[in-house]
Amino acid sequence: METQAPKRLIRSRNDKLLAGICGGLANYLDMDPTIIRLIYVLATLFTAVFPGVLIYLIMWIIVPKEKN
């Protein structure tokens, strides 16, 4: 029986528009990156923009990049 390594949230290098946060999150959740981006944009707009931008910037700093 082979054990798998636990899934980790990482920033995507291939599927990114700005920092790869949404692409990495989509990969982690096994979802389409476009859906994740749409949900993020709508949530950011409906929460007066600042919290969504702040969360994105914090994730940009904390979430590690995907290794080559």
CHARMM-style PDB file with segment names, atoms N, HN, CA, C and O in Angstrom:
ATOM      1  N   MET     1       0.832  -1.170   0.000  1.00  0.00      PROA
ATOM      2  CA  MET     1       0.000   0.000   0.000  1.00  0.00      PROA
ATOM      3  C   MET     1       0.886   1.245   0.000  1.00  0.00      PROA
ATOM      4  O   MET     1       1.787   1.389   0.826  1.00  0.00      PROA
ATOM      5  N   GLU     2       0.612   2.112  -0.921  1.00  0.00      PROA
ATOM      6  HN  GLU     2      -0.120   1.995  -1.592  1.00  0.00      PROA
ATOM      7  CA  GLU     2       1.413   3.319  -1.087  1.00  0.00      PROA
ATOM      8  C   GLU     2       0.720   4.497  -0.419  1.00  0.00      PROA
ATOM      9  O   GLU     2      -0.471   4.718  -0.637  1.00  0.00      PROA
ATOM     10  N   THR     3       1.452   5.255   0.392  1.00  0.00      PROA
ATOM     11  HN  THR     3       2.420   5.075   0.569  1.00  0.00      PROA
ATOM     12  CA  THR     3       0.856   6.427   1.047  1.00  0.00      PROA
ATOM     13  C   THR     3       1.149   7.660   0.219  1.00  0.00      PROA
ATOM     14  O   THR     3       2.242   7.826  -0.322  1.00  0.00      PROA
ATOM     15  N   GLN     4       0.157   8.515   0.133  1.00  0.00      PROA
ATOM     16  HN  GLN     4      -0.731   8.381   0.572  1.00  0.00      PROA
ATOM     17  CA  GLN     4       0.306   9.755  -0.626  1.00  0.00      PROA
ATOM     18  C   GLN     4       0.706  10.878   0.300  1.00  0.00      PROA
ATOM     19  O   GLN     4       0.337  10.903   1.474  1.00  0.00      PROA
ATOM     20  N   ALA     5       1.463  11.803  -0.244  1.00  0.00      PROA
ATOM     21  HN  ALA     5       1.762  11.782  -1.198  1.00  0.00      PROA
ATOM     22  CA  ALA     5       1.830  12.997   0.516  1.00  0.00      PROA
ATOM     23  C   ALA     5       0.587  13.861   0.698  1.00  0.00      PROA
ATOM     24  O   ALA     5      -0.259  13.920  -0.194  1.00  0.00      PROA
ATOM     25  N   PRO     6       0.466  14.524   1.830  1.00  0.00      PROA
ATOM     26  CA  PRO     6      -0.703  15.378   2.032  1.00  0.00      PROA
ATOM     27  C   PRO     6      -0.720  16.540   1.037  1.00  0.00      PROA
ATOM     28  O   PRO     6       0.327  17.056   0.646  1.00  0.00      PROA
ATOM     29  N   LYS     7      -1.913  16.936   0.643  1.00  0.00      PROA
ATOM     30  HN  LYS     7      -2.764  16.517   0.961  1.00  0.00      PROA
ATOM     31  CA  LYS     7      -2.072  18.056  -0.279  1.00  0.00      PROA
ATOM     32  C   LYS     7      -1.652  19.339   0.407  1.00  0.00      PROA
ATOM     33  O   LYS     7      -1.948  19.545   1.584  1.00  0.00      PROA
ATOM     34  N   ARG     8      -0.964  20.204  -0.322  1.00  0.00      PROA
ATOM     35  HN  ARG     8      -0.724  20.037  -1.278  1.00  0.00      PROA
ATOM     36  CA  ARG     8      -0.542  21.497   0.214  1.00  0.00      PROA
ATOM     37  C   ARG     8      -1.071  22.602  -0.678  1.00  0.00      PROA
ATOM     38  O   ARG     8      -1.154  22.446  -1.896  1.00  0.00      PROA
ATOM     39  N   LEU     9      -1.423  23.708  -0.071  1.00  0.00      PROA
ATOM     40  HN  LEU     9      -1.355  23.835   0.919  1.00  0.00      PROA
ATOM     41  CA  LEU     9      -1.838  24.887  -0.815  1.00  0.00      PROA
ATOM     42  C   LEU     9      -0.590  25.634  -1.240  1.00  0.00      PROA
ATOM     43  O   LEU     9       0.186  26.093  -0.402  1.00  0.00      PROA
ATOM     44  N   ILE    10      -0.397  25.757  -2.553  1.00  0.00      PROA
ATOM     45  HN  ILE    10      -1.027  25.385  -3.235  1.00  0.00      PROA
ATOM     46  CA  ILE    10       0.751  26.481  -3.097  1.00  0.00      PROA
ATOM     47  C   ILE    10       0.279  27.412  -4.197  1.00  0.00      PROA
ATOM     48  O   ILE    10      -0.758  27.175  -4.817  1.00  0.00      PROA
ATOM     49  N   ARG    11       1.043  28.474  -4.439  1.00  0.00      PROA
ATOM     50  HN  ARG    11       1.885  28.666  -3.936  1.00  0.00      PROA
ATOM     51  CA  ARG    11       0.731  29.400  -5.530  1.00  0.00      PROA
ATOM     52  C   ARG    11       1.159  28.770  -6.848  1.00  0.00      PROA
ATOM     53  O   ARG    11       2.261  28.236  -6.969  1.00  0.00      PROA
ATOM     54  N   SER    12       0.278  28.840  -7.821  1.00  0.00      PROA
ATOM     55  HN  SER    12      -0.617  29.274  -7.723  1.00  0.00      PROA
ATOM     56  CA  SER    12       0.540  28.235  -9.123  1.00  0.00      PROA
ATOM     57  C   SER    12       1.504  29.092  -9.942  1.00  0.00      PROA
ATOM     58  O   SER    12       1.389  30.318  -9.959  1.00  0.00      PROA
ATOM     59  N   ARG    13       2.435  28.458 -10.607  1.00  0.00      PROA
ATOM     60  HN  ARG    13       2.529  27.462 -10.594  1.00  0.00      PROA
ATOM     61  CA  ARG    13       3.338  29.175 -11.523  1.00  0.00      PROA
ATOM     62  C   ARG    13       2.767  29.187 -12.947  1.00  0.00      PROA
ATOM     63  O   ARG    13       3.025  30.113 -13.716  1.00  0.00      PROA
ATOM     64  N   ASN    14       1.997  28.159 -13.288  1.00  0.00      PROA
ATOM     65  HN  ASN    14       1.788  27.407 -12.663  1.00  0.00      PROA
ATOM     66  CA  ASN    14       1.488  28.028 -14.649  1.00  0.00      PROA
ATOM     67  C   ASN    14       0.136  28.692 -14.847  1.00  0.00      PROA
ATOM     68  O   ASN    14      -0.123  29.265 -15.906  1.00  0.00      PROA
ATOM     69  N   ASP    15      -0.720  28.623 -13.853  1.00  0.00      PROA
ATOM     70  HN  ASP    15      -0.509  28.157 -12.993  1.00  0.00      PROA
ATOM     71  CA  ASP    15      -2.087  29.126 -13.983  1.00  0.00      PROA
ATOM     72  C   ASP    15      -2.253  30.353 -13.094  1.00  0.00      PROA
ATOM     73  O   ASP    15      -2.897  30.297 -12.047  1.00  0.00      PROA
ATOM     74  N   LYS    16      -1.660  31.460 -13.532  1.00  0.00      PROA
ATOM     75  HN  LYS    16      -1.137  31.505 -14.383  1.00  0.00      PROA
ATOM     76  CA  LYS    16      -1.744  32.661 -12.716  1.00  0.00      PROA
ATOM     77  C   LYS    16      -2.036  33.877 -13.576  1.00  0.00      PROA
ATOM     78  O   LYS    16      -1.670  33.941 -14.749  1.00  0.00      PROA
ATOM     79  N   LEU    17      -2.708  34.841 -12.958  1.00  0.00      PROA
ATOM     80  HN  LEU    17      -3.006  34.789 -12.005  1.00  0.00      PROA
ATOM     81  CA  LEU    17      -2.929  36.128 -13.590  1.00  0.00      PROA
ATOM     82  C   LEU    17      -2.121  37.205 -12.873  1.00  0.00      PROA
ATOM     83  O   LEU    17      -1.530  38.074 -13.515  1.00  0.00      PROA
ATOM     84  N   LEU    18      -2.097  37.148 -11.548  1.00  0.00      PROA
ATOM     85  HN  LEU    18      -2.577  36.443 -11.027  1.00  0.00      PROA
ATOM     86  CA  LEU    18      -1.325  38.111 -10.778  1.00  0.00      PROA
ATOM     87  C   LEU    18      -0.253  37.386  -9.953  1.00  0.00      PROA
ATOM     88  O   LEU    18       0.936  37.476 -10.258  1.00  0.00      PROA
ATOM     89  N   ALA    19      -0.677  36.675  -8.916  1.00  0.00      PROA
ATOM     90  HN  ALA    19      -1.643  36.602  -8.668  1.00  0.00      PROA
ATOM     91  CA  ALA    19       0.290  36.007  -8.042  1.00  0.00      PROA
ATOM     92  C   ALA    19       0.121  34.498  -8.019  1.00  0.00      PROA
ATOM     93  O   ALA    19       0.943  33.809  -7.416  1.00  0.00      PROA
ATOM     94  N   GLY    20      -0.898  33.967  -8.643  1.00  0.00      PROA
ATOM     95  HN  GLY    20      -1.566  34.527  -9.133  1.00  0.00      PROA
ATOM     96  CA  GLY    20      -1.119  32.524  -8.663  1.00  0.00      PROA
ATOM     97  C   GLY    20      -1.923  31.999  -7.487  1.00  0.00      PROA
ATOM     98  O   GLY    20      -2.022  30.787  -7.298  1.00  0.00      PROA
ATOM     99  N   ILE    21      -2.503  32.904  -6.687  1.00  0.00      PROA
ATOM    100  HN  ILE    21      -2.422  33.889  -6.841  1.00  0.00      PROA
ATOM    101  CA  ILE    21      -3.277  32.488  -5.519  1.00  0.00      PROA
ATOM    102  C   ILE    21      -4.525  31.725  -5.951  1.00  0.00      PROA
ATOM    103  O   ILE    21      -4.763  30.618  -5.467  1.00  0.00      PROA
ATOM    104  N   CYS    22      -5.311  32.281  -6.833  1.00  0.00      PROA
ATOM    105  HN  CYS    22      -5.118  33.180  -7.226  1.00  0.00      PROA
ATOM    106  CA  CYS    22      -6.563  31.622  -7.263  1.00  0.00      PROA
ATOM    107  C   CYS    22      -6.281  30.344  -8.037  1.00  0.00      PROA
ATOM    108  O   CYS    22      -7.017  29.367  -7.901  1.00  0.00      PROA
ATOM    109  N   GLY    23      -5.230  30.334  -8.845  1.00  0.00      PROA
ATOM    110  HN  GLY    23      -4.632  31.128  -8.956  1.00  0.00      PROA
ATOM    111  CA  GLY    23      -4.858  29.122  -9.574  1.00  0.00      PROA
ATOM    112  C   GLY    23      -4.425  28.017  -8.626  1.00  0.00      PROA
ATOM    113  O   GLY    23      -4.780  26.855  -8.823  1.00  0.00      PROA
ATOM    114  N   GLY    24      -3.663  28.368  -7.601  1.00  0.00      PROA
ATOM    115  HN  GLY    24      -3.375  29.312  -7.441  1.00  0.00      PROA
ATOM    116  CA  GLY    24      -3.235  27.384  -6.605  1.00  0.00      PROA
ATOM    117  C   GLY    24      -4.393  26.881  -5.770  1.00  0.00      PROA
ATOM    118  O   GLY    24      -4.468  25.695  -5.449  1.00  0.00      PROA
ATOM    119  N   LEU    25      -5.305  27.791  -5.415  1.00  0.00      PROA
ATOM    120  HN  LEU    25      -5.244  28.754  -5.675  1.00  0.00      PROA
ATOM    121  CA  LEU    25      -6.479  27.404  -4.644  1.00  0.00      PROA
ATOM    122  C   LEU    25      -7.379  26.475  -5.460  1.00  0.00      PROA
ATOM    123  O   LEU    25      -7.925  25.508  -4.929  1.00  0.00      PROA
ATOM    124  N   ALA    26      -7.528  26.772  -6.749  1.00  0.00      PROA
ATOM    125  HN  ALA    26      -7.084  27.557  -7.180  1.00  0.00      PROA
ATOM    126  CA  ALA    26      -8.332  25.917  -7.626  1.00  0.00      PROA
ATOM    127  C   ALA    26      -7.712  24.526  -7.745  1.00  0.00      PROA
ATOM    128  O   ALA    26      -8.423  23.521  -7.741  1.00  0.00      PROA
ATOM    129  N   ASN    27      -6.403  24.473  -7.850  1.00  0.00      PROA
ATOM    130  HN  ASN    27      -5.825  25.289  -7.853  1.00  0.00      PROA
ATOM    131  CA  ASN    27      -5.716  23.182  -7.920  1.00  0.00      PROA
ATOM    132  C   ASN    27      -5.907  22.406  -6.618  1.00  0.00      PROA
ATOM    133  O   ASN    27      -6.135  21.196  -6.649  1.00  0.00      PROA
ATOM    134  N   TYR    28      -5.818  23.082  -5.488  1.00  0.00      PROA
ATOM    135  HN  TYR    28      -5.632  24.064  -5.463  1.00  0.00      PROA
ATOM    136  CA  TYR    28      -5.989  22.449  -4.180  1.00  0.00      PROA
ATOM    137  C   TYR    28      -7.397  21.892  -4.001  1.00  0.00      PROA
ATOM    138  O   TYR    28      -7.582  20.818  -3.427  1.00  0.00      PROA
ATOM    139  N   LEU    29      -8.395  22.638  -4.501  1.00  0.00      PROA
ATOM    140  HN  LEU    29      -8.245  23.510  -4.967  1.00  0.00      PROA
ATOM    141  CA  LEU    29      -9.793  22.241  -4.353  1.00  0.00      PROA
ATOM    142  C   LEU    29     -10.310  21.414  -5.526  1.00  0.00      PROA
ATOM    143  O   LEU    29     -11.480  21.031  -5.541  1.00  0.00      PROA
ATOM    144  N   ASP    30      -9.458  21.136  -6.506  1.00  0.00      PROA
ATOM    145  HN  ASP    30      -8.508  21.448  -6.494  1.00  0.00      PROA
ATOM    146  CA  ASP    30      -9.837  20.405  -7.721  1.00  0.00      PROA
ATOM    147  C   ASP    30     -11.023  21.065  -8.423  1.00  0.00      PROA
ATOM    148  O   ASP    30     -12.018  20.415  -8.744  1.00  0.00      PROA
ATOM    149  N   MET    31     -10.892  22.366  -8.650  1.00  0.00      PROA
ATOM    150  HN  MET    31     -10.084  22.894  -8.389  1.00  0.00      PROA
ATOM    151  CA  MET    31     -11.936  23.144  -9.324  1.00  0.00      PROA
ATOM    152  C   MET    31     -11.336  23.902 -10.495  1.00  0.00      PROA
ATOM    153  O   MET    31     -10.117  23.977 -10.646  1.00  0.00      PROA
ATOM    154  N   ASP    32     -12.207  24.460 -11.318  1.00  0.00      PROA
ATOM    155  HN  ASP    32     -13.197  24.399 -11.195  1.00  0.00      PROA
ATOM    156  CA  ASP    32     -11.784  25.289 -12.433  1.00  0.00      PROA
ATOM    157  C   ASP    32     -11.309  26.640 -11.897  1.00  0.00      PROA
ATOM    158  O   ASP    32     -12.024  27.270 -11.118  1.00  0.00      PROA
ATOM    159  N   PRO    33     -10.115  27.101 -12.296  1.00  0.00      PROA
ATOM    160  CA  PRO    33      -9.601  28.377 -11.802  1.00  0.00      PROA
ATOM    161  C   PRO    33     -10.508  29.568 -12.124  1.00  0.00      PROA
ATOM    162  O   PRO    33     -10.559  30.528 -11.356  1.00  0.00      PROA
ATOM    163  N   THR    34     -11.214  29.514 -13.235  1.00  0.00      PROA
ATOM    164  HN  THR    34     -11.173  28.734 -13.859  1.00  0.00      PROA
ATOM    165  CA  THR    34     -12.114  30.611 -13.592  1.00  0.00      PROA
ATOM    166  C   THR    34     -13.241  30.755 -12.572  1.00  0.00      PROA
ATOM    167  O   THR    34     -13.640  31.872 -12.244  1.00  0.00      PROA
ATOM    168  N   ILE    35     -13.749  29.647 -12.078  1.00  0.00      PROA
ATOM    169  HN  ILE    35     -13.425  28.740 -12.345  1.00  0.00      PROA
ATOM    170  CA  ILE    35     -14.814  29.698 -11.068  1.00  0.00      PROA
ATOM    171  C   ILE    35     -14.283  30.290  -9.769  1.00  0.00      PROA
ATOM    172  O   ILE    35     -14.951  31.110  -9.139  1.00  0.00      PROA
ATOM    173  N   ILE    36     -13.083  29.877  -9.366  1.00  0.00      PROA
ATOM    174  HN  ILE    36     -12.540  29.211  -9.878  1.00  0.00      PROA
ATOM    175  CA  ILE    36     -12.469  30.417  -8.148  1.00  0.00      PROA
ATOM    176  C   ILE    36     -12.262  31.926  -8.290  1.00  0.00      PROA
ATOM    177  O   ILE    36     -12.554  32.680  -7.361  1.00  0.00      PROA
ATOM    178  N   ARG    37     -11.765  32.366  -9.434  1.00  0.00      PROA
ATOM    179  HN  ARG    37     -11.528  31.754 -10.189  1.00  0.00      PROA
ATOM    180  CA  ARG    37     -11.538  33.803  -9.659  1.00  0.00      PROA
ATOM    181  C   ARG    37     -12.852  34.577  -9.622  1.00  0.00      PROA
ATOM    182  O   ARG    37     -12.919  35.657  -9.034  1.00  0.00      PROA
ATOM    183  N   LEU    38     -13.882  34.039 -10.237  1.00  0.00      PROA
ATOM    184  HN  LEU    38     -13.828  33.162 -10.713  1.00  0.00      PROA
ATOM    185  CA  LEU    38     -15.188  34.695 -10.244  1.00  0.00      PROA
ATOM    186  C   LEU    38     -15.750  34.803  -8.826  1.00  0.00      PROA
ATOM    187  O   LEU    38     -16.248  35.858  -8.435  1.00  0.00      PROA
ATOM    188  N   ILE    39     -15.672  33.727  -8.066  1.00  0.00      PROA
ATOM    189  HN  ILE    39     -15.267  32.870  -8.384  1.00  0.00      PROA
ATOM    190  CA  ILE    39     -16.139  33.749  -6.676  1.00  0.00      PROA
ATOM    191  C   ILE    39     -15.344  34.770  -5.871  1.00  0.00      PROA
ATOM    192  O   ILE    39     -15.921  35.515  -5.080  1.00  0.00      PROA
ATOM    193  N   TYR    40     -14.030  34.815  -6.062  1.00  0.00      PROA
ATOM    194  HN  TYR    40     -13.561  34.210  -6.705  1.00  0.00      PROA
ATOM    195  CA  TYR    40     -13.188  35.759  -5.327  1.00  0.00      PROA
ATOM    196  C   TYR    40     -13.552  37.204  -5.666  1.00  0.00      PROA
ATOM    197  O   TYR    40     -13.690  38.036  -4.769  1.00  0.00      PROA
ATOM    198  N   VAL    41     -13.707  37.504  -6.955  1.00  0.00      PROA
ATOM    199  HN  VAL    41     -13.595  36.827  -7.684  1.00  0.00      PROA
ATOM    200  CA  VAL    41     -14.043  38.872  -7.368  1.00  0.00      PROA
ATOM    201  C   VAL    41     -15.403  39.293  -6.822  1.00  0.00      PROA
ATOM    202  O   VAL    41     -15.548  40.403  -6.310  1.00  0.00      PROA
ATOM    203  N   LEU    42     -16.391  38.423  -6.924  1.00  0.00      PROA
ATOM    204  HN  LEU    42     -16.273  37.521  -7.340  1.00  0.00      PROA
ATOM    205  CA  LEU    42     -17.721  38.751  -6.397  1.00  0.00      PROA
ATOM    206  C   LEU    42     -17.693  38.939  -4.885  1.00  0.00      PROA
ATOM    207  O   LEU    42     -18.300  39.876  -4.366  1.00  0.00      PROA
ATOM    208  N   ALA    43     -17.001  38.067  -4.183  1.00  0.00      PROA
ATOM    209  HN  ALA    43     -16.508  37.306  -4.604  1.00  0.00      PROA
ATOM    210  CA  ALA    43     -16.895  38.199  -2.724  1.00  0.00      PROA
ATOM    211  C   ALA    43     -16.175  39.493  -2.350  1.00  0.00      PROA
ATOM    212  O   ALA    43     -16.551  40.156  -1.383  1.00  0.00      PROA
ATOM    213  N   THR    44     -15.150  39.851  -3.107  1.00  0.00      PROA
ATOM    214  HN  THR    44     -14.845  39.313  -3.892  1.00  0.00      PROA
ATOM    215  CA  THR    44     -14.419  41.087  -2.828  1.00  0.00      PROA
ATOM    216  C   THR    44     -15.300  42.305  -3.068  1.00  0.00      PROA
ATOM    217  O   THR    44     -15.292  43.241  -2.269  1.00  0.00      PROA
ATOM    218  N   LEU    45     -16.055  42.302  -4.150  1.00  0.00      PROA
ATOM    219  HN  LEU    45     -16.062  41.541  -4.799  1.00  0.00      PROA
ATOM    220  CA  LEU    45     -16.924  43.441  -4.448  1.00  0.00      PROA
ATOM    221  C   LEU    45     -18.050  43.587  -3.426  1.00  0.00      PROA
ATOM    222  O   LEU    45     -18.420  44.706  -3.072  1.00  0.00      PROA
ATOM    223  N   PHE    46     -18.595  42.472  -2.950  1.00  0.00      PROA
ATOM    224  HN  PHE    46     -18.294  41.563  -3.237  1.00  0.00      PROA
ATOM    225  CA  PHE    46     -19.700  42.527  -2.009  1.00  0.00      PROA
ATOM    226  C   PHE    46     -19.270  42.762  -0.564  1.00  0.00      PROA
ATOM    227  O   PHE    46     -20.118  42.961   0.306  1.00  0.00      PROA
ATOM    228  N   THR    47     -17.970  42.742  -0.299  1.00  0.00      PROA
ATOM    229  HN  THR    47     -17.281  42.580  -1.006  1.00  0.00      PROA
ATOM    230  CA  THR    47     -17.485  43.015   1.054  1.00  0.00      PROA
ATOM    231  C   THR    47     -16.710  44.330   1.108  1.00  0.00      PROA
ATOM    232  O   THR    47     -15.776  44.476   1.897  1.00  0.00      PROA
ATOM    233  N   ALA    48     -17.098  45.270   0.277  1.00  0.00      PROA
ATOM    234  HN  ALA    48     -17.856  45.152  -0.364  1.00  0.00      PROA
ATOM    235  CA  ALA    48     -16.508  46.616   0.263  1.00  0.00      PROA
ATOM    236  C   ALA    48     -15.032  46.627  -0.150  1.00  0.00      PROA
ATOM    237  O   ALA    48     -14.302  47.530   0.258  1.00  0.00      PROA
ATOM    238  N   VAL    49     -14.581  45.679  -0.922  1.00  0.00      PROA
ATOM    239  HN  VAL    49     -15.174  44.945  -1.253  1.00  0.00      PROA
ATOM    240  CA  VAL    49     -13.280  45.575  -1.574  1.00  0.00      PROA
ATOM    241  C   VAL    49     -12.090  45.398  -0.623  1.00  0.00      PROA
ATOM    242  O   VAL    49     -11.266  44.514  -0.856  1.00  0.00      PROA
ATOM    243  N   PHE    50     -11.972  46.187   0.416  1.00  0.00      PROA
ATOM    244  HN  PHE    50     -12.642  46.905   0.605  1.00  0.00      PROA
ATOM    245  CA  PHE    50     -10.774  46.159   1.261  1.00  0.00      PROA
ATOM    246  C   PHE    50     -10.455  44.787   1.862  1.00  0.00      PROA
ATOM    247  O   PHE    50      -9.304  44.359   1.772  1.00  0.00      PROA
ATOM    248  N   PRO    51     -11.412  44.074   2.473  1.00  0.00      PROA
ATOM    249  CA  PRO    51     -11.059  42.767   3.051  1.00  0.00      PROA
ATOM    250  C   PRO    51     -10.538  41.766   2.009  1.00  0.00      PROA
ATOM    251  O   PRO    51      -9.601  41.016   2.283  1.00  0.00      PROA
ATOM    252  N   GLY    52     -11.137  41.757   0.831  1.00  0.00      PROA
ATOM    253  HN  GLY    52     -11.898  42.366   0.608  1.00  0.00      PROA
ATOM    254  CA  GLY    52     -10.697  40.830  -0.212  1.00  0.00      PROA
ATOM    255  C   GLY    52      -9.290  41.131  -0.685  1.00  0.00      PROA
ATOM    256  O   GLY    52      -8.495  40.216  -0.900  1.00  0.00      PROA
ATOM    257  N   VAL    53      -8.975  42.409  -0.849  1.00  0.00      PROA
ATOM    258  HN  VAL    53      -9.620  43.153  -0.674  1.00  0.00      PROA
ATOM    259  CA  VAL    53      -7.628  42.806  -1.271  1.00  0.00      PROA
ATOM    260  C   VAL    53      -6.621  42.473  -0.176  1.00  0.00      PROA
ATOM    261  O   VAL    53      -5.530  41.983  -0.465  1.00  0.00      PROA
ATOM    262  N   LEU    54      -6.977  42.734   1.063  1.00  0.00      PROA
ATOM    263  HN  LEU    54      -7.864  43.132   1.297  1.00  0.00      PROA
ATOM    264  CA  LEU    54      -6.085  42.449   2.183  1.00  0.00      PROA
ATOM    265  C   LEU    54      -5.812  40.946   2.294  1.00  0.00      PROA
ATOM    266  O   LEU    54      -4.666  40.543   2.491  1.00  0.00      PROA
ATOM    267  N   ILE    55      -6.840  40.126   2.172  1.00  0.00      PROA
ATOM    268  HN  ILE    55      -7.771  40.454   2.012  1.00  0.00      PROA
ATOM    269  CA  ILE    55      -6.669  38.666   2.228  1.00  0.00      PROA
ATOM    270  C   ILE    55      -5.765  38.194   1.095  1.00  0.00      PROA
ATOM    271  O   ILE    55      -4.902  37.343   1.308  1.00  0.00      PROA
ATOM    272  N   TYR    56      -5.953  38.737  -0.108  1.00  0.00      PROA
ATOM    273  HN  TYR    56      -6.654  39.429  -0.282  1.00  0.00      PROA
ATOM    274  CA  TYR    56      -5.122  38.344  -1.250  1.00  0.00      PROA
ATOM    275  C   TYR    56      -3.660  38.693  -0.992  1.00  0.00      PROA
ATOM    276  O   TYR    56      -2.775  37.877  -1.250  1.00  0.00      PROA
ATOM    277  N   LEU    57      -3.400  39.889  -0.489  1.00  0.00      PROA
ATOM    278  HN  LEU    57      -4.118  40.552  -0.279  1.00  0.00      PROA
ATOM    279  CA  LEU    57      -2.025  40.306  -0.218  1.00  0.00      PROA
ATOM    280  C   LEU    57      -1.379  39.449   0.864  1.00  0.00      PROA
ATOM    281  O   LEU    57      -0.206  39.092   0.754  1.00  0.00      PROA
ATOM    282  N   ILE    58      -2.135  39.117   1.906  1.00  0.00      PROA
ATOM    283  HN  ILE    58      -3.088  39.407   1.995  1.00  0.00      PROA
ATOM    284  CA  ILE    58      -1.598  38.254   2.955  1.00  0.00      PROA
ATOM    285  C   ILE    58      -1.281  36.870   2.404  1.00  0.00      PROA
ATOM    286  O   ILE    58      -0.234  36.299   2.711  1.00  0.00      PROA
ATOM    287  N   MET    59      -2.188  36.328   1.587  1.00  0.00      PROA
ATOM    288  HN  MET    59      -3.039  36.791   1.337  1.00  0.00      PROA
ATOM    289  CA  MET    59      -1.936  35.006   0.995  1.00  0.00      PROA
ATOM    290  C   MET    59      -0.732  35.050   0.060  1.00  0.00      PROA
ATOM    291  O   MET    59       0.026  34.082  -0.014  1.00  0.00      PROA
ATOM    292  N   TRP    60      -0.544  36.160  -0.655  1.00  0.00      PROA
ATOM    293  HN  TRP    60      -1.159  36.946  -0.595  1.00  0.00      PROA
ATOM    294  CA  TRP    60       0.584  36.325  -1.563  1.00  0.00      PROA
ATOM    295  C   TRP    60       1.898  36.206  -0.782  1.00  0.00      PROA
ATOM    296  O   TRP    60       2.878  35.653  -1.280  1.00  0.00      PROA
ATOM    297  N   ILE    61       1.904  36.728   0.438  1.00  0.00      PROA
ATOM    298  HN  ILE    61       1.108  37.177   0.843  1.00  0.00      PROA
ATOM    299  CA  ILE    61       3.103  36.690   1.267  1.00  0.00      PROA
ATOM    300  C   ILE    61       3.296  35.318   1.921  1.00  0.00      PROA
ATOM    301  O   ILE    61       4.417  34.815   1.990  1.00  0.00      PROA
ATOM    302  N   ILE    62       2.211  34.719   2.395  1.00  0.00      PROA
ATOM    303  HN  ILE    62       1.300  35.128   2.339  1.00  0.00      PROA
ATOM    304  CA  ILE    62       2.300  33.499   3.214  1.00  0.00      PROA
ATOM    305  C   ILE    62       2.366  32.212   2.393  1.00  0.00      PROA
ATOM    306  O   ILE    62       3.152  31.321   2.715  1.00  0.00      PROA
ATOM    307  N   VAL    63       1.556  32.099   1.340  1.00  0.00      PROA
ATOM    308  HN  VAL    63       0.918  32.823   1.078  1.00  0.00      PROA
ATOM    309  CA  VAL    63       1.474  30.846   0.568  1.00  0.00      PROA
ATOM    310  C   VAL    63       2.719  30.682  -0.294  1.00  0.00      PROA
ATOM    311  O   VAL    63       3.047  31.580  -1.069  1.00  0.00      PROA
ATOM    312  N   PRO    64       3.426  29.549  -0.178  1.00  0.00      PROA
ATOM    313  CA  PRO    64       4.666  29.348  -0.939  1.00  0.00      PROA
ATOM    314  C   PRO    64       4.388  29.126  -2.431  1.00  0.00      PROA
ATOM    315  O   PRO    64       3.311  28.678  -2.824  1.00  0.00      PROA
ATOM    316  N   LYS    65       5.400  29.455  -3.245  1.00  0.00      PROA
ATOM    317  HN  LYS    65       6.274  29.819  -2.926  1.00  0.00      PROA
ATOM    318  CA  LYS    65       5.313  29.233  -4.693  1.00  0.00      PROA
ATOM    319  C   LYS    65       5.478  27.760  -5.006  1.00  0.00      PROA
ATOM    320  O   LYS    65       6.111  27.007  -4.265  1.00  0.00      PROA
ATOM    321  N   GLU    66       4.889  27.373  -6.128  1.00  0.00      PROA
ATOM    322  HN  GLU    66       4.375  27.984  -6.729  1.00  0.00      PROA
ATOM    323  CA  GLU    66       5.058  26.009  -6.636  1.00  0.00      PROA
ATOM    324  C   GLU    66       6.506  25.830  -7.077  1.00  0.00      PROA
ATOM    325  O   GLU    66       7.070  26.710  -7.728  1.00  0.00      PROA
ATOM    326  N   LYS    67       7.111  24.695  -6.725  1.00  0.00      PROA
ATOM    327  HN  LYS    67       6.653  23.981  -6.196  1.00  0.00      PROA
ATOM    328  CA  LYS    67       8.483  24.420  -7.122  1.00  0.00      PROA
ATOM    329  C   LYS    67       8.507  23.897  -8.546  1.00  0.00      PROA
ATOM    330  O   LYS    67       7.562  23.251  -8.999  1.00  0.00      PROA
ATOM    331  N   ASN    68       9.588  24.179  -9.246  1.00  0.00      PROA
ATOM    332  HN  ASN    68      10.356  24.704  -8.879  1.00  0.00      PROA
ATOM    333  CA  ASN    68       9.713  23.710 -10.635  1.00  0.00      PROA
ATOM    334  C   ASN    68       9.988  22.261 -10.706  1.00  0.00      PROA
ATOM    335  OT1 ASN    68      10.120  21.710 -11.800  1.00  0.00      PROA
TER     336      ASN     68
END
